[in-house]
Amino acid sequence: MPEFLYDKKLYYNPVEFAMDRIGGTWKMPILWRLKDRVMRYSELKKDIPRITHKMLTSQLRQLEKEGFIHRKVYPVVPPKVEYSITDKGKTAIPIIHTIREYGLQLMEEAGIDVEKKK
């Protein structure tokens, strides 16, 4: 099995590598919300109520480090920070859309009534 080292972490396949970049509980929902508009931290927190402040901050930093989102800080008091999706981040949207549709299908099969807006 081929393996490769990136950023001091060992990977065994491209799926593992990609999921480390956009996987987990919160990265895809964050990218999904940024796909159509620029959002402030408080807007993201309000739109994803189950995420903790610590986790939202951590996930935003990771997505920014990997180049999936852009963080713009305005030099005002109090500080104003906006997050937007980058071109690299936009390439993940079709994948997230497919996973979302599959999730909706699985939920429907399980008898869960789902609002398709988000």
Secondary structure per residue as TSV (DSSP state, phi and psi in degrees):
chain	resnum	aa	ss	phi	psi
A	1	M	-	360.0	126.2
A	2	P	-	-70.1	150.2
A	3	E	-	-140.8	155.5
A	4	F	E	-147.2	153.2
A	5	L	E	-105.7	129.9
A	6	Y	E	-140.9	127.1
A	7	D	T	51.4	44.5
A	8	K	T	66.9	19.2
A	9	K	E	-125.8	139.4
A	10	L	E	-92.3	129.8
A	11	Y	E	-120.3	149.8
A	12	Y	S	-111.2	-17.0
A	13	N	S	-158.7	163.0
A	14	P	H	-65.1	-31.1
A	15	V	H	-65.4	-44.8
A	16	E	H	-58.9	-43.4
A	17	F	H	-62.8	-47.6
A	18	A	H	-64.2	-42.6
A	19	M	H	-66.5	-29.4
A	20	D	H	-67.8	-28.2
A	21	R	H	-82.3	-44.4
A	22	I	H	-122.4	0.6
A	23	G	-	-83.8	-169.3
A	24	G	T	92.7	-176.4
A	25	T	T	-75.6	-31.7
A	26	W	T	-115.8	-22.7
A	27	K	H	-64.1	-45.1
A	28	M	H	-66.1	-43.7
A	29	P	H	-60.2	-34.9
A	30	I	H	-66.0	-49.5
A	31	L	H	-59.8	-40.9
A	32	W	H	-59.6	-42.0
A	33	R	H	-71.3	-28.7
A	34	L	H	-86.3	-5.2
A	35	K	S	-63.6	-29.5
A	36	D	S	-111.4	-10.8
A	37	R	S	-160.3	162.1
A	38	V	-	-82.5	139.1
A	39	M	E	-134.2	149.8
A	40	R	E	-88.6	162.6
A	41	Y	H	-53.1	-47.8
A	42	S	H	-63.4	-33.1
A	43	E	H	-67.6	-42.6
A	44	L	H	-62.8	-44.5
A	45	K	H	-61.5	-42.4
A	46	K	H	-66.4	-37.2
A	47	D	H	-78.3	-19.9
A	48	I	S	-124.0	72.6
A	49	P	T	-62.9	-26.0
A	50	R	T	-78.7	-14.5
A	51	I	S	-78.3	138.9
A	52	T	-	-80.1	161.0
A	53	H	H	-60.6	-42.8
A	54	K	H	-60.9	-44.8
A	55	M	H	-69.0	-41.3
A	56	L	H	-61.7	-44.8
A	57	T	H	-60.3	-45.5
A	58	S	H	-61.9	-46.2
A	59	Q	H	-67.6	-39.8
A	60	L	H	-62.6	-42.4
A	61	R	H	-62.5	-42.6
A	62	Q	H	-65.5	-44.3
A	63	L	H	-63.9	-36.8
A	64	E	H	-67.9	-44.6
A	65	K	H	-58.7	-39.0
A	66	E	T	-81.7	-6.7
A	67	G	T	86.5	16.0
A	68	F	S	-85.3	-25.7
A	69	I	E	-134.2	162.0
A	70	H	E	-117.8	137.3
A	71	R	E	-111.1	120.4
A	72	K	E	-113.6	122.1
A	73	V	E	-105.0	127.6
A	74	Y	E	-95.7	135.8
A	75	P	S	-79.4	67.5
A	76	V	-	-129.3	165.6
A	77	V	S	-119.2	124.4
A	78	P	S	-69.4	160.4
A	79	P	-	-58.8	140.0
A	80	K	E	-116.7	125.2
A	81	V	E	-126.6	132.2
A	82	E	E	-122.0	145.6
A	83	Y	E	-116.9	138.0
A	84	S	E	-138.8	158.1
A	85	I	E	-84.6	143.4
A	86	T	-	-94.2	173.9
A	87	D	H	-59.8	-39.9
A	88	K	H	-61.6	-41.9
A	89	G	H	-63.5	-36.8
A	90	K	H	-63.3	-26.6
A	91	T	T	-68.9	-19.4
A	92	A	T	-84.1	-17.3
A	93	I	H	-60.6	-44.6
A	94	P	H	-60.0	-35.1
A	95	I	H	-67.9	-44.6
A	96	I	H	-63.7	-39.5
A	97	H	H	-59.6	-45.0
A	98	T	H	-63.1	-44.3
A	99	I	H	-64.0	-38.9
A	100	R	H	-62.7	-46.5
A	101	E	H	-62.4	-40.2
A	102	Y	H	-64.2	-41.4
A	103	G	H	-62.4	-42.2
A	104	L	H	-61.8	-40.6
A	105	Q	H	-62.5	-46.2
A	106	L	H	-63.6	-39.1
A	107	M	H	-65.7	-41.3
A	108	E	H	-61.5	-44.6
A	109	E	H	-60.9	-30.2
A	110	A	T	-85.0	-0.9
A	111	G	T	81.6	20.1
A	112	I	-	-94.1	124.5
A	113	D	-	-80.9	120.9
A	114	V	-	-120.2	135.9
A	115	E	-	-81.4	123.6
A	116	K	-	-87.5	9.7
A	117	K	-	-69.5	-46.1
A	118	K	-	-90.5	360.0
